Amino acid sequence: MLNELNSSITLLEYYLTWLINLSSASLASYILIMFFMLLVVLELNSPREKLSITQMQSSYQANIKLFVFNNIVIWLLSIPSLLLLASHYADKGLLSTISSPIEKAFISFLAMDLLLYCLHKASHRIDCLWMLHKVHHNDLYLNVTTAFRLHFLEIVLITSMKAVLVMVLGIEKTYLLANELVITFFIMLHHTNILVFGEKLLGWVIITPYLHRVHHSTLRHEHDRNYGAVLSLWDRLFGTLVELKPKEVGVKGYVSQDFIDLISCGLTITDTASSNQSVNLDQMIAEAAYYKAEKRGFHPGNEIQDWLEAKKDIFSVVYGKKQVITKLVHDYSIFKFLSFLSSEKGKGRAATPVNLPQNGCLQ
């Protein structure tokens, strides 16, 4: 039995090696083109969100122009350069100590996927990186071509970081091509405007269109989530996963789909990721307080406490935990004052009634 198992593993390793060796740059390109065409057909015939012909045309034209430009300027140079590095460092990196091709393929894939997660998260947290990355988010109509909506300088950055990883690990050319093929396919998939069967269940393993759509929300507390390229593991592990449907996608303040405007947009420092976007905090707090009241069956007596807890939760997301305490000190004093008025000692002492705004939020 053990010998049969070892033979099966050896056969699997041999098959994987043979399969990967078939992967050339041209073959990988043909496969990705077929996947791309398949996803285009699916989203045109069965879209998740219905888009007009004008909307689709606007997005497709801008994204394809960027894709063609990036290919001419960068893409054709980046892949050959990575392959050259892979050939040179294949027997010098950390993976050179591993003999199993399956283990090499698995580790190189995990490392590449984790690298892309970290780069993606940094692109939302660091202003100069967001300056480039916001070009990708500036698509009002999410679709499969959005996967290729990248500023050429961002491609340079991503390629440079991949090059470092290739040299450190010593990723072989065949594994590098296989990784690029798999990762590019999944990036196309989770940008596609389609419904994927069982995607909430699949979301426990991979980033699906349902999970990635919120990443393109116009609200920062929503789009600073779900950074994964393939696996949802990293978002779950680092606490950046969220499951919700955004009201709208894109970047506030950048609506032009013109090719030149998109290139120049990536070179201007405005609407940075670290700045607080204009969001209706009162409405968000009111909705959160409502759900807290709903959980306790709308029993009276805890309305102010619900509101304070809701505001703390919302401020933690929008402003960060460090600022929450100082922003709630004033609210706490109001809470104590209202509690006093509602007590036996406080009854009848208020010269005028205390009114909450119509949305249920204290100012």
Secondary structure as UniProt FT lines:
FT   HELIX           2..21
FT   HELIX           25..45
FT   HELIX           53..70
FT   HELIX           71..75
FT   HELIX           76..89
FT   TURN            90..92
FT   HELIX           94..97
FT   HELIX           101..125
FT   HELIX           127..137
FT   HELIX           144..148
FT   HELIX           152..169
FT   HELIX           173..191
FT   TURN            197..198
FT   HELIX           199..202
FT   TURN            203..205
FT   HELIX           209..213
FT   HELIX           214..216
FT   HELIX           220..223
FT   HELIX           233..237
FT   TURN            238..239
FT   TURN            252..253
FT   HELIX           259..265
FT   TURN            266..267
FT   TURN            273..274
FT   HELIX           281..295
FT   TURN            296..298
FT   TURN            300..301
FT   HELIX           303..318
FT   HELIX           321..342
FT   TURN            344..348
FT   TURN            358..359
//
